[in-house]
């Protein structure tokens, strides 16, 4: 029997971790800061966590994501 999740009255099939990670991989990016020698680096990641670009500031990271036609998602 296939697992399902009820979401606002809809029954959705369960997704594997791999399927979930691939969701939006070509459409959404997130930006995360990392401490490096001399300060911070801003890394653009695809939805599956793959690093796509490294920039010196957040504005450059956003530009990099948008240049690759990726929307930037806010994560907490």
C-alpha positions as CSV (number, residue, x, y, z in Angstrom):
1,X,0.0,0.0,0.0
2,X,1.4,3.4,-1.0
3,X,1.7,6.0,1.7
4,X,-0.2,9.2,1.2
5,X,-0.3,12.6,3.0
6,X,-3.5,14.5,3.6
7,X,-3.0,18.2,2.8
8,X,-6.0,20.6,2.9
9,X,-8.3,17.7,1.9
10,X,-6.1,16.4,-0.9
11,X,-4.4,13.1,-0.8
12,X,-0.8,13.3,-2.1
13,X,1.6,10.4,-2.8
14,X,4.6,10.1,-0.5
15,X,7.9,11.4,-2.0
16,X,11.2,9.8,-1.4
17,X,14.0,12.0,-0.1
18,X,15.6,11.9,-3.5
19,X,12.4,13.0,-5.2
20,X,11.9,15.8,-2.7
21,X,15.5,17.1,-3.2
22,X,14.9,17.2,-6.9
23,X,11.7,19.2,-6.5
24,X,12.4,22.7,-8.0
25,X,16.1,22.0,-8.6
26,X,16.0,23.9,-11.9
27,X,13.8,26.7,-10.6
28,X,14.7,27.6,-7.0
29,X,17.9,28.5,-5.3
30,X,18.8,29.5,-1.8
31,X,21.8,31.5,-0.6
32,X,23.8,30.7,2.5
33,X,26.6,32.6,4.2
34,X,29.8,30.8,5.2
35,X,32.7,32.0,7.3
36,X,36.0,32.0,5.4
37,X,39.3,33.6,6.1
38,X,38.9,37.3,5.8
39,X,35.1,37.4,6.3
40,X,32.0,35.9,4.8
41,X,31.3,34.2,1.4
42,X,27.8,33.9,0.0
43,X,27.1,30.6,-1.8
44,X,24.2,30.0,-4.2
45,X,22.8,26.5,-3.8
46,X,20.3,24.7,-6.1
47,X,17.2,23.3,-4.4
48,X,19.0,19.9,-3.9
49,X,21.9,21.6,-2.1
50,X,24.4,21.6,-5.0
51,X,26.7,24.7,-4.8
52,X,26.3,26.8,-8.0
53,X,28.3,30.0,-7.3
54,X,30.3,31.8,-4.6
55,X,30.2,35.6,-4.2
56,X,31.7,38.2,-1.9
57,X,28.3,39.7,-1.0
58,X,24.7,38.8,-0.9
59,X,23.8,41.1,-3.8
60,X,26.3,39.3,-6.0
61,X,24.8,36.0,-4.9
62,X,21.3,37.1,-5.8
63,X,22.5,38.3,-9.2
64,X,24.2,35.0,-9.8
65,X,21.0,33.1,-9.0
66,X,18.9,35.4,-11.2
67,X,21.4,35.1,-14.1
68,X,20.8,31.4,-14.0
69,X,17.0,32.0,-14.1
70,X,16.6,30.7,-10.6
71,X,14.2,32.2,-8.1
72,X,15.6,32.8,-4.6
73,X,13.8,31.3,-1.7
74,X,14.0,32.6,1.8
75,X,15.0,29.8,4.3
76,X,15.2,30.1,8.1
